[in-house]
């Protein structure tokens, strides 16, 4: 009888132990999940703080850069190629381009860059960049690409994703000062909850195209990995890195609906993995990508609205030189007055800044369409907030030209919008 009681008691203790063990495992999982959420929240708060700063200065700064780039390009077109004037203008233009790239990086890592999404094959992007990459890396670094056949398509901004690939590749190269192998691989993957918990923590279940960039370099400690995507954090020597590269990658990938993760061991190299959601249905964007080369210039009437006087004069000059008839206005209110005074004149395109005093570009377009629904619209801005975008992605059907732009880019974008079907 006594032995039977001992057996029962032992069984109860064993069951209780199993229950406690299960409860402890659940508690540990809950604590790990909470820490992950807290880490993501801190990262998001940092991005938001710097994003507010970047957004605040981007609009005015990009207006200035557009004027510098535009006028220097006009000088380059008129000056003799071997003259001192041409050389000086060329240096001004290059400096403005570097400043514009810095602004783009600030907006990208703070997730306030505007994405122009297209359906693309990630493997093709990698292959196209490979030739450029070979010129950027040392001879003692061997580049290897592995692309899965029948790779799924993704819906991304190709220019932004190219920046991600180049940033990751250059970082991998820099981690191998004595040489090694740089491997860039693309593959399809379907994640279930079980997979996510074990090896892909933080990635939601579903189908993804995975871009992996691996090196055989120095690797990273866990402490470095924790801070890797922070803006302005760098392990490079002073003057050799801004600390914006990986933060920019992080912002672009998150804004694209993806996920980026790193695994590394000191002395054994690192691997960065980018997860981008697959596209399940190809839309009409593929056909638009095969659009014939645009020939700028025309005779249509354009209503140009820009509150920055130097840009207004510059854009007017560029468009008039291309043959267009330009009606210029300083703000939305003045633009509506111009339209009212020219009731009988056909206006083909409204080219308007988004952020303006008195009446913004979106509100202007809405009021103009109420009177003239056939007028096409092209928005331009250095930063738009949420006026024509949601979470950094353009509203459907919206044509947009990012500042700073060059005369050639302006000319082609205007022609593209004018030629587009409704």
Long-range contacts (C-beta under 8 A, 24 or more apart in sequence): 36-201, 36-202, 39-226, 40-202, 43-229, 43-230, 43-250, 46-230, 46-231, 47-109, 47-110, 47-111, 47-231, 47-251, 48-110, 50-106, 50-109, 50-110, 50-231, 51-107, 51-110, 51-111, 51-112, 54-103, 54-106, 54-107, 54-110, 54-112, 54-383, 55-107, 55-110, 55-112, 55-383, 55-385, 58-103, 58-106, 58-107, 58-112, 58-382, 58-383, 59-355, 59-381, 59-382, 59-383, 60-382, 61-99, 61-103, 61-382, 62-100, 62-103, 62-381, 62-382, 62-383, 62-402, 62-403, 62-404, 63-308, 63-310, 63-311, 63-382, 63-403, 65-96, 65-99, 65-100, 65-103, 65-382, 65-403, 65-404, 66-311, 66-314, 66-382, 66-403, 66-404, 66-405, 67-308, 67-310, 67-311, 67-314, 68-92, 68-93, 68-96, 68-404, 69-93, 69-96, 69-97, 69-100, 69-404, 69-405, 69-406, 70-311, 70-314, 70-315, 70-318, 70-405, 70-406, 70-407, 71-314, 72-96, 73-406, 73-407, 73-408, 74-317, 74-318, 74-407, 96-404, 100-404, 103-382, 105-242, 105-244, 105-248, 106-244, 107-383, 108-160, 108-163, 108-248, 108-251, 108-252, 108-255, 109-231, 109-244, 109-247, 109-248, 109-249, 109-250, 109-251, 109-252, 110-231, 110-251, 111-251, 111-254, 111-255, 111-391, 111-392, 112-383, 112-392, 113-160, 113-251, 113-252, 113-255, 113-392, 114-384, 114-389, 114-392, 114-393, 114-394, 114-400, 114-402, 115-156, 115-157, 115-160, 115-255, 115-256, 115-392, 115-393, 115-394, 116-157, 116-159, 116-394, 116-400, 117-155, 117-156, 117-157, 117-285, 117-393, 117-394, 118-155, 118-156, 118-157, 118-158, 118-285, 118-289, 119-153, 119-154, 119-155, 119-279, 119-282, 119-283, 119-285, 119-286, 119-289, 120-153, 120-154, 120-156, 120-158, 120-161, 121-151, 121-153, 122-151, 122-154, 122-161, 122-186, 122-209, 122-211, 122-276, 123-147, 123-148, 123-151, 123-186, 125-158, 125-161, 125-162, 125-165, 126-165, 126-184, 126-186, 126-211, 129-162, 129-165, 129-166, 129-169, 132-166, 133-166, 133-169, 136-166, 136-169, 136-170, 136-173, 137-169, 137-170, 137-173, 137-182, 138-173, 138-179, 140-176, 140-178, 140-179, 140-180, 141-173, 141-176, 141-179, 141-180, 141-181, 141-182, 142-179, 142-180, 142-181, 142-182, 143-169, 143-182, 143-184, 144-181, 144-182, 144-183, 144-184, 145-183, 145-184, 145-185, 146-183, 146-184, 146-185, 146-186, 146-187, 147-185, 147-186, 148-186, 148-187, 148-188, 150-188, 151-186, 151-187, 151-188, 151-209, 152-188, 152-207, 152-209, 152-278, 152-279, 153-209, 153-278, 153-279, 153-282, 154-209, 154-276, 154-277, 154-278, 154-279, 155-277, 155-279, 156-256, 156-276, 157-252, 157-256, 160-252, 160-256, 161-252, 161-256, 161-276, 163-248, 163-249, 163-252, 164-211, 164-248, 164-249, 164-252, 164-253, 164-274, 165-211, 165-213, 167-245, 167-246, 167-248, 167-249, 168-213, 168-249, 168-272, 168-274, 169-213, 170-245, 171-245, 171-246, 171-272, 172-213, 172-214, 172-215, 172-217, 172-270, 172-272, 173-215, 174-236, 175-215, 175-217, 175-218, 175-219, 175-269, 175-270, 176-215, 176-216, 176-217, 176-218, 177-217, 177-218, 180-215, 180-216, 180-217, 180-269, 181-214, 181-215, 181-216, 182-213, 182-214, 182-215, 183-212, 183-213, 183-214, 183-215, 184-211, 184-212, 184-213, 185-210, 185-211, 185-212, 185-214, 186-210, 186-211, 186-212, 187-212, 188-278, 189-275, 200-261, 200-275, 201-261, 202-259, 202-261, 203-259, 203-261, 203-275, 206-277, 206-278, 207-277, 207-278, 207-280, 208-258, 208-275, 208-276, 208-277, 208-278, 209-275, 209-276, 209-278, 210-273, 210-274, 210-275, 210-276, 211-273, 211-274, 211-276, 212-271, 212-272, 212-273, 212-274, 213-271, 213-272, 213-274, 214-269, 214-270, 214-271, 214-272, 215-269, 215-270, 215-271, 216-268, 216-269, 217-269, 217-270, 218-266, 218-267, 218-269, 219-264, 219-265, 219-266, 219-267, 219-268, 219-269, 219-270, 220-262, 220-264, 220-266, 220-270, 221-266, 225-262, 225-264, 228-262, 229-260, 249-274, 255-391, 255-392, 255-393, 291-416, 294-412, 294-415, 294-416, 294-419, 295-415, 296-322, 296-408, 296-411, 296-412, 296-414, 296-415, 297-322, 297-323, 297-324, 297-411, 297-415, 298-322, 298-323, 298-324, 298-415, 298-418, 299-323, 299-324, 299-325, 300-324, 300-325, 300-348, 300-349, 300-418, 301-325, 301-326, 301-327, 301-345, 301-346, 301-347, 301-348, 301-349, 302-326, 302-327, 302-347, 302-348, 302-349, 302-350, 302-351, 302-414, 303-327, 303-329, 303-335, 303-338, 303-339, 303-347, 303-349, 303-350, 303-351, 303-352, 303-368, 303-375, 304-328, 304-329, 304-351, 304-352, 305-329, 305-330, 305-331, 305-332, 305-334, 305-335, 305-350, 305-351, 305-352, 305-353, 305-356, 305-361, 305-364, 306-330, 306-352, 306-353, 306-380, 307-331, 307-353, 307-356, 307-357, 308-353, 315-351, 315-410, 318-407, 318-410, 318-411, 319-410, 319-411, 319-414, 322-411, 322-414, 324-414, 331-356, 331-357, 331-358, 331-359, 332-356, 332-358, 332-359, 332-360, 332-361, 332-363, 332-364, 332-367, 333-358, 333-359, 335-359, 335-364, 335-368, 336-364, 336-367, 336-368, 339-368, 339-371, 339-372, 347-372, 347-375, 348-375, 348-376, 348-418, 349-375, 349-376, 349-377, 349-378, 349-414, 349-417, 349-418, 350-375, 350-376, 350-377, 350-378, 351-378, 351-380, 351-414, 352-377, 352-378, 352-379, 352-380, 353-379, 353-380, 353-381, 354-379, 354-380, 354-381, 354-384, 354-387, 354-388, 355-381, 355-383, 355-384, 355-385, 355-387, 360-387, 361-387, 361-388, 362-387, 362-388, 376-417, 376-418, 376-420, 377-417, 378-413, 378-414, 378-417, 380-405
